[in-house]
Amino acid sequence: MPASTEDVLARLLEALEPELAPAVELRHRLHAMPELARAEERTAQAIAERMPVACVAAAGTGRIARIGADDGRAVGVRAELDGLPVQERTGAPFSAREGAMHACGHDVHMAALVALARAAHKLARELPAPLLAIFQPSEEAYPSGAEQLARGALTQHAPGAIVAAHIHPELPWGSVALDPGAVNASCDAVEITVEGEPSHGAYPHRGRDPILALSQVVVALHAEVGRRIDPQAPATLTVGVLEGGRAENLIPARARARAALRAHRPADRLALREMVREVVAGISAAHGCRGSVALVEGEPALENDIAIVARAREMLEQAGLHAAAQWRSCGSDDFAFFGELAPLALGFVGLQGAPGFQVRPLHHPELLPPDAAIGAVARAQAVLYLAAAGLA
């Protein structure tokens, strides 16, 4: 008679405990040598050295390893390889000193997944489904590593589900935010160009000012989000870059802006794109200029599978965790691309109140999850894996 999911979870958690101390050492090593997207060579090698089975290279620096039976639909568990171009200011003895940093918890996620893979390998014959450890490159930059895997190497494995756990500094320690439906937004990047007619600043009437036009575009775009999108549906627009001109007394020929568009609903995503095109064209024309928009389509909204989430929430307590209050954000994660292959579930593991942890936002140069977060993430990964295995 097959063991119950609860029995397998108990044995998996027991097998996980002796793997946590080595995982802390691995985390320190990974944190001290962060590598940027698509260049994670040493990171991938360090992971491969600690895995209990051989890893297969995928999407460049990515690695995939199968734990358990060679047949049957596996459940993928994702961790990210890349760091960020951030100069670390944590003061930790294992700090990075190379102008890059694991400022989003990826070092913790990787170490946790290695620990879980090693624990699962001890119980390989008892696993309800093979565990597919996915070490994904380039989560923080385009081209997306998840997109490349979803449309490439992972298609050969045909996973029945893919899950992941991600640290979050704003959620309580010991909790996991695990909710059905959209929990992260889609994200598209746009570059706006306004072309005018250059002129001396003393004779503005002889030119057409693209900076003035672009300034009006920026203001109008922020206002229009609140008039185009249902206020009960999450959607944001952020203009993060403005460029134009080289001298204070010269009206330049062109000005540029770059912005990010985020939405939880696919229809709102399309509406934001159309809004940008309309506003740029209309306001530019009103100023006697020409406006254009170049769009780079990013990740879709991340939709958590209802059944996986419901089953995982039932098992959190057994893993020493509890469900956080509902948590959804306009953050984005290319993990959503895996939804092209299989049902997904992403849980957010809380850090606020963890011993010795100073709350800092994700991507902050002083963000330093405690080593204890490795165990919390690994237990969350185990719960999600088994919840999905029972439904795949």
C-alpha positions in Angstrom: 0.0 0.0 0.0 1.5 3.3 -1.0 2.5 5.6 1.9 0.3 8.7 2.5 1.5 12.1 1.4 1.8 13.0 5.1 4.0 10.0 5.8 6.2 10.8 2.8 6.5 14.5 4.0 7.4 13.4 7.5 10.3 11.2 6.1 11.3 13.9 3.6 11.5 16.5 6.4 13.5 14.1 8.5 16.0 13.4 5.7 16.2 17.1 5.1 17.6 18.0 8.5 21.1 16.7 8.1 21.4 18.4 4.8 20.8 21.9 6.2 24.3 22.5 7.7 26.0 21.7 4.4 23.4 23.8 2.6 24.4 26.8 4.8 28.1 26.4 3.7 26.9 26.2 0.1 24.8 29.3 0.5 27.8 31.2 1.9 29.9 30.1 -1.1 27.2 31.1 -3.6 26.6 34.5 -1.9 30.3 35.3 -2.0 30.5 34.8 -5.8 27.4 36.1 -7.4 27.2 36.1 -11.2 25.0 38.1 -13.4 22.4 36.7 -15.8 23.7 34.3 -18.5 27.1 34.3 -16.9 26.4 31.9 -14.0 29.2 29.4 -14.8 30.8 29.1 -11.4 27.4 29.1 -9.7 26.2 26.2 -11.9 29.4 24.3 -11.2 29.1 24.7 -7.5 25.5 23.5 -7.6 26.4 20.5 -9.8 29.2 19.5 -7.4 26.7 19.2 -4.5 23.8 17.5 -6.3 23.3 13.7 -5.6 22.7 12.9 -9.3 24.2 14.2 -12.5 22.9 17.6 -13.8 22.2 18.3 -17.5 23.0 21.7 -18.9 20.1 23.6 -20.3 19.5 27.2 -21.6 23.2 27.9 -21.4 24.2 28.0 -17.7 21.0 26.3 -16.4 21.0 22.9 -14.9 18.3 20.2 -14.6 18.5 17.0 -12.5 15.9 14.3 -12.1 15.5 12.6 -8.7 13.5 9.4 -8.6 12.1 7.1 -11.3 13.0 7.5 -14.9 9.4 7.3 -15.9 6.3 9.1 -14.8 5.4 12.8 -14.8 7.9 14.7 -12.7 7.2 17.8 -10.5 9.7 20.6 -11.2 11.0 22.7 -8.4 12.7 25.9 -9.5 15.6 27.9 -8.1 17.3 30.9 -9.7 21.1 31.1 -10.4 21.7 34.8 -11.1 22.6 37.8 -9.0 22.0 41.5 -9.5 24.3 44.4 -10.5 24.2 45.7 -6.9 27.2 46.6 -4.7 26.6 44.7 -1.4 26.5 46.6 1.9 25.5 43.9 4.3 28.9 43.6 6.1 28.5 39.8 6.2 31.8 37.9 6.4 30.7 36.1 3.2 29.8 39.3 1.4 30.4 39.7 -2.3 33.0 42.1 -3.4 32.6 42.1 -7.2 30.0 44.7 -7.9 27.2 42.0 -8.0 25.1 40.6 -5.2 22.5 38.0 -4.4 20.0 40.7 -3.3 16.9 38.7 -4.1 17.5 35.5 -2.1 18.6 33.4 -5.0 21.5 32.0 -3.0 19.0 30.8 -0.4 16.7 29.3 -2.9 19.5 27.4 -4.6 21.0 26.0 -1.4 17.5 25.0 -0.2 16.8 23.1 -3.5 20.1 21.3 -3.3 19.3 20.2 0.3 15.8 19.1 -0.8 17.2 17.2 -3.8 19.7 15.4 -1.6 17.0 14.5 0.9 14.7 13.3 -1.8 17.4 11.1 -3.3 17.6 9.2 0.0 13.9 8.4 -0.5 13.9 8.0 -4.2 11.8 4.8 -4.2 9.2 6.3 -2.0 8.6 9.5 -4.0 5.1 9.8 -5.4 6.5 11.5 -8.5 10.1 12.2 -9.7 11.5 15.5 -8.5 12.9 17.6 -11.3 15.3 20.1 -9.8 15.4 23.2 -12.1 18.3 25.6 -11.6 17.2 28.5 -13.9 19.6 31.1 -15.3 18.7 34.7 -16.1 15.7 35.4 -13.9 16.7 39.0 -13.4 17.3 40.0 -17.0 16.2 39.3 -20.6 16.3 37.0 -22.4 14.4 35.2 -19.7 15.9 31.9 -18.6 12.5 30.5 -17.7 11.1 31.3 -21.1 14.1 29.6 -22.8 13.6 26.5 -20.6 9.8 26.4 -21.1 10.2 26.5 -24.8 13.3 24.3 -24.9 14.8 21.7 -22.7 11.9 21.3 -20.3 9.5 20.3 -23.1 11.4 17.0 -23.2 10.6 16.3 -19.5 6.8 17.2 -19.8 6.5 18.0 -16.1 3.1 17.5 -14.5 3.5 20.7 -12.4 6.3 23.2 -11.5 6.6 24.9 -8.1 8.9 27.3 -6.3 9.4 29.1 -3.1 10.7 32.7 -2.8 11.8 34.6 0.3 10.0 37.8 1.1 11.1 40.3 3.8 7.6 41.8 4.4 5.9 38.6 5.4 6.1 37.2 9.0 8.8 34.7 9.9 7.4 31.1 9.8 4.7 32.0 7.4 4.2 31.2 3.7 2.0 33.3 1.4 0.3 30.8 -0.8 -2.8 31.9 -2.6 -4.7 30.8 -5.7 -4.9 32.9 -8.9 -2.7 35.8 -9.9 -0.1 36.5 -7.3 2.4 38.4 -9.5 1.8 40.8 -12.4 2.8 40.6 -16.0 5.6 43.0 -17.0 6.3 44.7 -20.3 9.0 47.2 -21.1 8.4 50.2 -23.4 10.8 52.7 -24.9 9.1 56.0 -25.9 10.8 58.3 -28.4 9.5 61.8 -29.2 11.1 63.5 -32.2 10.9 67.3 -32.5 12.7 70.1 -34.2 15.9 71.5 -32.6 16.3 75.2 -31.9 18.1 77.7 -29.8 16.5 78.1 -26.4 16.1 81.8 -27.0 13.9 81.1 -30.0 11.6 78.2 -29.0 9.0 79.2 -31.5 11.3 78.2 -34.3 11.6 74.6 -33.0 9.3 71.8 -31.7 10.3 70.8 -28.2 10.4 67.0 -27.6 11.3 67.4 -23.9 8.2 69.4 -23.2 6.1 66.9 -25.2 7.6 64.0 -23.4 7.1 65.6 -20.0 3.4 65.9 -20.8 3.4 62.3 -21.9 4.9 61.1 -18.6 2.3 63.0 -16.6 -0.6 61.8 -18.8 0.5 58.2 -18.7 0.4 58.1 -14.9 -3.0 59.7 -14.8 -4.5 57.5 -17.5 -3.7 54.3 -15.7 -6.3 55.2 -13.2 -8.8 56.0 -15.9 -8.3 53.0 -18.2 -8.0 50.2 -15.6 -10.6 49.0 -13.1 -9.3 50.4 -9.7 -10.1 47.0 -8.2 -7.6 45.3 -10.5 -3.9 45.7 -9.8 -2.0 47.6 -12.6 0.9 50.0 -12.5 3.1 52.1 -14.8 6.6 53.3 -13.9 8.7 55.6 -15.9 12.2 54.9 -14.7 14.3 56.6 -17.4 14.2 60.1 -19.0 16.8 61.2 -21.5 17.0 64.2 -23.7 19.3 67.1 -24.5 22.9 68.0 -23.8 22.8 71.7 -23.1 20.5 73.9 -21.0 20.0 76.5 -23.8 19.2 74.1 -26.7 16.0 72.4 -27.7 17.1 68.9 -28.8 15.9 66.9 -31.7 14.6 64.0 -29.6 13.9 62.8 -26.1 13.4 59.3 -24.8 11.8 57.6 -21.9 11.7 54.0 -20.7 8.8 52.5 -18.7 7.5 49.3 -17.2 3.8 48.2 -17.5 2.4 45.7 -15.0 -1.0 44.1 -14.7 -2.6 41.0 -13.1 -5.3 40.6 -15.8 -4.4 39.8 -19.5 -7.0 42.2 -20.8 -5.5 45.0 -18.7 -2.1 44.2 -20.0 -3.3 44.8 -23.5 -5.1 47.9 -22.4 -2.0 49.4 -20.9 -0.1 48.8 -24.1 -2.7 50.5 -26.2 -3.0 53.4 -23.8 0.8 54.1 -24.1 0.6 54.1 -27.9 -2.5 56.5 -27.9 -1.1 58.9 -25.4 2.4 59.1 -26.9 1.0 59.7 -30.4 -1.7 62.2 -29.4 0.4 64.4 -27.1 3.4 64.3 -29.4 1.2 65.5 -32.3 -0.3 68.2 -30.2 3.2 69.6 -29.6 4.1 69.4 -33.3 6.3 66.3 -32.6 6.3 62.7 -33.7 6.0 60.0 -31.0 6.7 56.3 -31.3 6.7 53.3 -28.9 8.9 50.2 -29.0 7.6 47.4 -26.7 9.5 44.4 -25.3 7.0 41.8 -24.1 8.0 40.4 -20.7 6.6 37.7 -18.5 2.9 37.0 -18.1 1.0 37.3 -14.8 1.8 34.4 -12.5 -1.2 32.3 -11.8 -1.1 29.9 -8.9 -3.0 26.6 -9.5 -6.0 26.4 -7.2 -5.7 22.6 -6.4 -1.9 22.7 -5.7 -2.3 25.7 -3.4 -5.2 24.1 -1.5 -3.3 20.9 -0.9 -0.1 22.7 0.1 -1.9 24.9 2.6 -3.1 21.7 4.3 0.4 20.5 4.8 2.2 23.7 5.9 1.6 23.0 9.6 3.3 19.6 9.4 6.4 21.4 8.0 6.5 23.9 10.9 5.0 26.7 8.8 1.7 28.5 8.6 -0.3 30.3 5.9 0.3 34.0 5.8 -2.5 36.5 5.2 -3.4 36.8 1.5 -0.5 38.3 -0.4 -0.5 39.5 -4.0 1.8 42.1 -5.6 2.6 43.8 -8.8 6.1 42.3 -8.7 6.8 40.0 -11.6 8.7 36.7 -12.0 9.6 34.9 -15.2 8.6 31.7 -13.3 5.2 32.5 -14.9 6.6 31.4 -18.3 6.5 27.8 -17.0 2.8 28.0 -17.1 3.0 27.3 -20.8 4.0 23.7 -19.8 2.2 22.8 -16.6 0.2 24.1 -13.6 2.3 26.4 -11.3 2.5 27.3 -7.6 4.8 29.9 -6.1 4.9 30.4 -2.3 6.4 33.5 -0.6 8.4 32.5 2.5 8.3 35.2 5.2 11.5 36.7 6.8 10.1 39.5 9.0 10.9 38.7 12.6 13.5 36.1 11.8 16.3 36.0 14.4 19.0 38.6 13.5 17.2 39.7 10.3 17.0 43.4 9.5 14.1 44.1 7.2 15.2 45.5 3.9 13.3 45.3 0.6 14.2 42.9 -2.2 17.1 44.1 -4.4 18.4 46.3 -1.5 22.2 46.3 -1.0 21.7 45.5 2.7 19.2 42.6 2.3 20.7 39.6 4.0 18.3 36.7 4.7 19.4 34.6 7.8 20.9 31.2 7.2 17.8 29.8 8.9 15.8 30.9 5.8 17.4 28.0 4.0 15.5 25.5 6.1 12.3 27.5 5.8 12.5 27.6 2.0 13.5 23.9 1.7 10.5 22.9 3.8 8.2 25.1 1.7 9.7 23.6 -1.4 9.0 20.1 0.0 5.4 20.9 0.8 4.8 22.4 -2.7 6.5 19.4 -4.4 4.4 16.9 -2.6 1.2 18.9 -3.0 1.8 19.0 -6.8 2.9 15.3 -6.9 -0.4 14.2 -5.5 -2.3 16.0 -8.2 0.1 15.7 -11.3 
